[in-house]
Amino acid sequence: MTASANAWWPRAHNLMWLAVVATPLCAQTPDYQNPDLPFERRAADLVSRMTLEEKVSQMQDVAPPIDRLGIPRYNWWNEALHGVARSGLATSFPQAMGIAGTWDDSLIYRMATVISDEARAKHHEYVRHGSRERYQGLTFWSPNINLFRDPRWGRGQETYGEDPFLTGRLAVQFIRGMEGDDPRYLKTVATVKHFAVHSGPEPARHTFDAVVGERDLRESYLPHFAAGMREGGAYSLMCAYNRVLGSPACGSDLLLHNILRGEWGFSGYVVSDCGAINDIYERHKVAPTAAAASALAVKAGTDLECGNVYANLVAAVRQGLITEQAIDTAVIRLFLARFRLGMFDPPERVRWAQIPFSVLDQPAHRALARQVARESIVLLKNAGSLLPLRKDVGTIAVIGPNADDRRMLLGNYEGSPADSITPLRGIREAVSPGTRVRYARGSDLVVPGDSGFAEAARAAEQADVVVLCLGLTAQLEGEEMSVETPGFLGGDRTRIDLPDAQERLLERIVAVGKPTVLVLMSGSAVAVNWAQEHVPAIVEAWYGGQAAGSALADVLFGDYNPAGRLPVTFYTSVDDLPPFDDYRMAGRTYRFFKGTPLYPFGDGLSYTTFAYRNLRTSSARLRAADTLIVRVDVTNTGRRAGDEVAQLYVRHLGSRVERPIEDLRGFRRITLKPGETRTVEFALPASSLAYWSPDTHRWVVEQEPVELAIGASSADIRLRRRIQVVSLQ
């Protein structure tokens, strides 16, 4: 180990290591202290030396030290949804919904790598100062990959949208970036959540029973979890509050034993959502006591509790509700994670322990935050090519409650960036020296009243162009919140249009008659039906993170050509939706919605144009065990360089059962210069065309014709080709 590395490495960790390995010369080193032995053997040896009470103490998120064994205190709870969260200085990327809007899985990997770099650096700095509190460890309860089946759900902003395939591909790359590529040591632990069938309503999340059919469960609610665990290699999973088909998610043999550990071969650990074990006996009432609820959860496979109910496991063992062997299994899984993180090994052996604290807030990290924000922005309308704007326009009026709100930029589960750039600041920093930028808030987000309208109207009247920043904020939509404002309830929305105060401001400003750009900043879909009819340019910028304002200015003034795509459907009204608490997929998302959306899934415009030609396949027939290669040529037919997101959908033409109207099965974001052509290639395994049979309880690939549809969105299909799926004979 170099002198500089020694200077950086936390002194407390070195002292801890020396204390652990220091034994009398005549004594044999215990297996758990031998860094050359397999982690599994060391974890089993360590747990074998604990008393029952000590084992149980390690099964809660605040795990106390066991000094006689050299085990330091550890807090399992940390967050990294779109940057290291709730832990001081960290790079803040766009909220997860914006990340999904990039449709760029390679970019997500780069982002997660930066997040895990900062996570490692912060953890070791805390340890150096003897601090081991919440939000300081290496086990992160991210990503949230629940299916965003209904735009009313306030936590939908934390997800990657409504499509299982897109969610799964992005989750795999996020997990890989968080956990690293070292063959021996995990960089951090990524925890996919919330397993499963969990997406509101928030006020009922501790009590509702998600009742779904086998096909909806297997084809819509689980595929992205399977991808995260089996392909991404997530080492942890968080079970949800609610019941699924009658059983608490954290006590479900179907979910945790049969599917997760049985079918998927998961060998990591499961953690409960915070307070979910309380729910088992207090709200779901499927167990009579805290001890019985704890035993039920552990036997199903929930190894770690966020909470303190698991303290009753000692009594549960003595009452015969659970065996100590079952406790051992759970605790070994937990310590195996800590061993794999390198917490009990010399720092020079752990590659990730060499990341210096100076990695935080590096210029490269700031640049990446801006790039992710740029790629997330979706151009929804651009009538008359109003955008991009000229930087030397005489006067720009920047109006709206989201125009200069730094807190709004960060969404929820946020970190603390060194510098956050609002739309107002981003525009001011981008325009030419002679351009005047006027600002007026105009209205509150939801509070009625027009006291600010007059000032906003005057700003618009004196401007050559208006940028109107409206939308939502994580103070209105989010996780189980005490919000009871018209249009919002407990973190969810009861309607999906703009709040009345903002709708009135919008109409007032447009009436002034100046060219207007509507910038939506939200964590989910907003039904801007009036704006679609009356505003020439509309941009969805999500909660864009620390660089949101700069990224927005890059798009507005043409320094960056937008290419974000919607990861959710924008409906025209809640009237388009089934009841919020109905978990059947019928009528939901682009896959099953039979109406006409305001903006379709996958939608997004550009300042250039693209042509699709020459769709071809490696074969006209796809055998049930094979993979088809699909290729298409994409050409930039415009005058600007730009990105295009080519999307592959499938439609089943001869299925014996009802299938999705269309189903995303491939996407690729590419950059093309004017006139440039690139061939985009997709791999389509026959297994991805299967449906789940409730009769045989297995996946079935049918012999049928299937239509391949390639285009720029789910509603902008440019080329189609039919293939025949054939049996193995």
QUIWO-V946402 format. One record per residue. N is the residue number from 1. RES is the residue in one small letter. PSI is psi in whole degrees, 0 to 359 (* if undefined). Layout:
N:RES:PSI, N:RES:PSI
This chain:
1:m:135, 2:t:162, 3:a:320, 4:s:322, 5:a:319, 6:n:323, 7:a:327, 8:w:320, 9:w:132, 10:p:125, 11:r:325, 12:a:325, 13:h:319, 14:n:316, 15:l:321, 16:m:316, 17:w:317, 18:l:322, 19:a:323, 20:v:317, 21:v:346, 22:a:111, 23:t:156, 24:p:147, 25:l:330, 26:c:349, 27:a:150, 28:q:135, 29:t:126, 30:p:152, 31:d:320, 32:y:342, 33:q:359, 34:n:106, 35:p:352, 36:d:348, 37:l:159, 38:p:146, 39:f:320, 40:e:317, 41:r:320, 42:r:318, 43:a:316, 44:a:320, 45:d:317, 46:l:314, 47:v:327, 48:s:340, 49:r:358, 50:m:150, 51:t:166, 52:l:317, 53:e:321, 54:e:318, 55:k:311, 56:v:324, 57:s:335, 58:q:359, 59:m:14, 60:q:156, 61:d:332, 62:v:97, 63:a:119, 64:p:165, 65:p:154, 66:i:90, 67:d:322, 68:r:340, 69:l:3, 70:g:25, 71:i:117, 72:p:163, 73:r:146, 74:y:135, 75:n:120, 76:w:347, 77:w:114, 78:n:161, 79:e:144, 80:a:46, 81:l:313, 82:h:41, 83:g:155, 84:v:128, 85:a:151, 86:r:33, 87:s:37, 88:g:205, 89:l:128, 90:a:152, 91:t:131, 92:s:110, 93:f:172, 94:p:152, 95:q:157, 96:a:322, 97:m:322, 98:g:321, 99:i:316, 100:a:329, 101:g:346, 102:t:334, 103:w:43, 104:d:89, 105:d:328, 106:s:325, 107:l:323, 108:i:322, 109:y:315, 110:r:318, 111:m:312, 112:a:328, 113:t:319, 114:v:316, 115:i:315, 116:s:330, 117:d:310, 118:e:326, 119:a:313, 120:r:315, 121:a:317, 122:k:319, 123:h:312, 124:h:329, 125:e:319, 126:y:314, 127:v:322, 128:r:329, 129:h:13, 130:g:22, 131:s:129, 132:r:57, 133:e:182, 134:r:143, 135:y:24, 136:q:358, 137:g:196, 138:l:8, 139:t:109, 140:f:131, 141:w:63, 142:s:148, 143:p:162, 144:n:113, 145:i:24, 146:n:148, 147:l:126, 148:f:78, 149:r:342, 150:d:126, 151:p:351, 152:r:343, 153:w:122, 154:g:332, 155:r:1, 156:g:332, 157:q:336, 158:e:352, 159:t:179, 160:y:20, 161:g:198, 162:e:356, 163:d:128, 164:p:323, 165:f:309, 166:l:314, 167:t:316, 168:g:317, 169:r:319, 170:l:321, 171:a:318, 172:v:315, 173:q:324, 174:f:314, 175:i:314, 176:r:321, 177:g:327, 178:m:321, 179:e:346, 180:g:176, 181:d:20, 182:d:135, 183:p:345, 184:r:314, 185:y:137, 186:l:140, 187:k:307, 188:t:176, 189:v:128, 190:a:135, 191:t:112, 192:v:143, 193:k:162, 194:h:122, 195:f:110, 196:a:177, 197:v:57, 198:h:112, 199:s:51, 200:g:175, 201:p:145, 202:e:315, 203:p:342, 204:a:10, 205:r:338, 206:h:354, 207:t:338, 208:f:157, 209:d:115, 210:a:105, 211:v:115, 212:v:155, 213:g:165, 214:e:321, 215:r:316, 216:d:318, 217:l:310, 218:r:325, 219:e:339, 220:s:317, 221:y:343, 222:l:338, 223:p:320, 224:h:329, 225:f:318, 226:a:317, 227:a:316, 228:g:323, 229:m:313, 230:r:321, 231:e:315, 232:g:332, 233:g:27, 234:a:133, 235:y:355, 236:s:156, 237:l:140, 238:m:127, 239:c:155, 240:a:171, 241:y:318, 242:n:171, 243:r:155, 244:v:116, 245:l:40, 246:g:339, 247:s:138, 248:p:136, 249:a:328, 250:c:3, 251:g:26, 252:s:114, 253:d:323, 254:l:310, 255:l:310, 256:l:321, 257:h:305, 258:n:310, 259:i:302, 260:l:303, 261:r:329, 262:g:292, 263:e:319, 264:w:350, 265:g:30, 266:f:131, 267:s:3, 268:g:207, 269:y:156, 270:v:135, 271:v:144, 272:s:152, 273:d:160, 274:c:115, 275:g:1, 276:a:332, 277:i:324, 278:n:318, 279:d:327, 280:i:319, 281:y:336, 282:e:327, 283:r:312, 284:h:332, 285:k:42, 286:v:358, 287:a:145, 288:p:334, 289:t:168, 290:a:321, 291:a:318, 292:a:321, 293:a:319, 294:s:316, 295:a:318, 296:l:313, 297:a:315, 298:v:318, 299:k:329, 300:a:333, 301:g:10, 302:t:107, 303:d:329, 304:l:137, 305:e:134, 306:c:101, 307:g:199, 308:n:13, 309:v:329, 310:y:348, 311:a:337, 312:n:358, 313:l:332, 314:v:313, 315:a:324, 316:a:321, 317:v:315, 318:r:335, 319:q:357, 320:g:16, 321:l:339, 322:i:152, 323:t:156, 324:e:333, 325:q:321, 326:a:324, 327:i:315, 328:d:315, 329:t:315, 330:a:316, 331:v:325, 332:i:318, 333:r:319, 334:l:316, 335:f:333, 336:l:322, 337:a:317, 338:r:323, 339:f:317, 340:r:338, 341:l:355, 342:g:17, 343:m:344, 344:f:17, 345:d:158, 346:p:140, 347:p:330, 348:e:345, 349:r:342, 350:v:109, 351:r:318, 352:w:344, 353:a:353, 354:q:358, 355:i:121, 356:p:156, 357:f:335, 358:s:354, 359:v:338, 360:l:137, 361:d:33, 362:q:153, 363:p:323, 364:a:327, 365:h:319, 366:r:319, 367:a:322, 368:l:322, 369:a:321, 370:r:322, 371:q:316, 372:v:319, 373:a:318, 374:r:311, 375:e:340, 376:s:337, 377:i:131, 378:v:122, 379:l:113, 380:l:332, 381:k:144, 382:n:64, 383:a:136, 384:g:16, 385:s:45, 386:l:320, 387:l:147, 388:p:155, 389:l:158, 390:r:139, 391:k:339, 392:d:20, 393:v:150, 394:g:302, 395:t:133, 396:i:130, 397:a:122, 398:v:116, 399:i:148, 400:g:155, 401:p:343, 402:n:6, 403:a:330, 404:d:42, 405:d:101, 406:r:323, 407:r:323, 408:m:327, 409:l:333, 410:l:351, 411:g:209, 412:n:175, 413:y:52, 414:e:159, 415:g:195, 416:s:88, 417:p:157, 418:a:330, 419:d:127, 420:s:132, 421:i:114, 422:t:166, 423:p:318, 424:l:311, 425:r:318, 426:g:318, 427:i:317, 428:r:322, 429:e:343, 430:a:332, 431:v:164, 432:s:156, 433:p:327, 434:g:355, 435:t:134, 436:r:134, 437:v:117, 438:r:146, 439:y:138, 440:a:133, 441:r:320, 442:g:308, 443:s:169, 444:d:171, 445:l:316, 446:v:337, 447:v:125, 448:p:159, 449:g:148, 450:d:28, 451:s:334, 452:g:357, 453:f:318, 454:a:316, 455:e:318, 456:a:319, 457:a:320, 458:r:319, 459:a:318, 460:a:319, 461:e:328, 462:q:4, 463:a:159, 464:d:334, 465:v:149, 466:v:134, 467:v:113, 468:l:113, 469:c:104, 470:l:180, 471:g:221, 472:l:191, 473:t:157, 474:a:357, 475:q:350, 476:l:318, 477:e:134, 478:g:211, 479:e:116, 480:e:71, 481:m:155, 482:s:60, 483:v:122, 484:e:52, 485:t:146, 486:p:126, 487:g:352, 488:f:146, 489:l:111, 490:g:21, 491:g:338, 492:d:173, 493:r:145, 494:t:349, 495:r:161, 496:i:9, 497:d:179, 498:l:145, 499:p:150, 500:d:319, 501:a:319, 502:q:325, 503:e:319, 504:r:320, 505:l:316, 506:l:309, 507:e:324, 508:r:317, 509:i:318, 510:v:327, 511:a:339, 512:v:330, 513:g:10, 514:k:151, 515:p:127, 516:t:135, 517:v:122, 518:l:121, 519:v:114, 520:l:132, 521:m:111, 522:s:169, 523:g:4, 524:s:184, 525:a:142, 526:v:130, 527:a:93, 528:v:61, 529:n:316, 530:w:318, 531:a:321, 532:q:329, 533:e:332, 534:h:348, 535:v:130, 536:p:329, 537:a:133, 538:i:132, 539:v:135, 540:e:118, 541:a:3, 542:w:202, 543:y:99, 544:g:5, 545:g:192, 546:q:332, 547:a:18, 548:a:315, 549:g:319, 550:s:317, 551:a:319, 552:l:315, 553:a:322, 554:d:319, 555:v:314, 556:l:324, 557:f:8, 558:g:9, 559:d:342, 560:y:133, 561:n:115, 562:p:145, 563:a:15, 564:g:155, 565:r:148, 566:l:126, 567:p:3, 568:v:159, 569:t:136, 570:f:107, 571:y:166, 572:t:338, 573:s:160, 574:v:342, 575:d:342, 576:d:350, 577:l:148, 578:p:171, 579:p:142, 580:f:322, 581:d:8, 582:d:115, 583:y:3, 584:r:146, 585:m:349, 586:a:127, 587:g:2, 588:r:146, 589:t:168, 590:y:338, 591:r:334, 592:f:356, 593:f:126, 594:k:1, 595:g:192, 596:t:116, 597:p:165, 598:l:310, 599:y:129, 600:p:160, 601:f:135, 602:g:0, 603:d:152, 604:g:135, 605:l:177, 606:s:167, 607:y:1, 608:t:184, 609:t:156, 610:f:145, 611:a:143, 612:y:131, 613:r:159, 614:n:55, 615:l:124, 616:r:161, 617:t:157, 618:s:342, 619:s:157, 620:a:349, 621:r:140, 622:l:114, 623:r:150, 624:a:341, 625:a:6, 626:d:180, 627:t:132, 628:l:138, 629:i:125, 630:v:130, 631:r:147, 632:v:146, 633:d:129, 634:v:129, 635:t:135, 636:n:109, 637:t:8, 638:g:197, 639:r:358, 640:r:148, 641:a:149, 642:g:170, 643:d:146, 644:e:144, 645:v:100, 646:a:134, 647:q:133, 648:l:122, 649:y:156, 650:v:148, 651:r:131, 652:h:122, 653:l:346, 654:g:26, 655:s:147, 656:r:346, 657:v:164, 658:e:132, 659:r:167, 660:p:150, 661:i:318, 662:e:157, 663:d:120, 664:l:131, 665:r:7, 666:g:149, 667:f:154, 668:r:123, 669:r:123, 670:i:154, 671:t:131, 672:l:136, 673:k:163, 674:p:129, 675:g:352, 676:e:144, 677:t:137, 678:r:147, 679:t:124, 680:v:134, 681:e:135, 682:f:142, 683:a:126, 684:l:94, 685:p:143, 686:a:329, 687:s:334, 688:s:352, 689:l:4, 690:a:157, 691:y:160, 692:w:126, 693:s:115, 694:p:342, 695:d:314, 696:t:352, 697:h:48, 698:r:168, 699:w:140, 700:v:124, 701:v:117, 702:e:154, 703:q:109, 704:e:162, 705:p:141, 706:v:135, 707:e:127, 708:l:132, 709:a:122, 710:i:135, 711:g:199, 712:a:351, 713:s:175, 714:s:340, 715:a:3, 716:d:70, 717:i:127, 718:r:326, 719:l:146, 720:r:149, 721:r:138, 722:r:137, 723:i:166, 724:q:121, 725:v:129, 726:v:160, 727:s:176, 728:l:339, 729:q:*
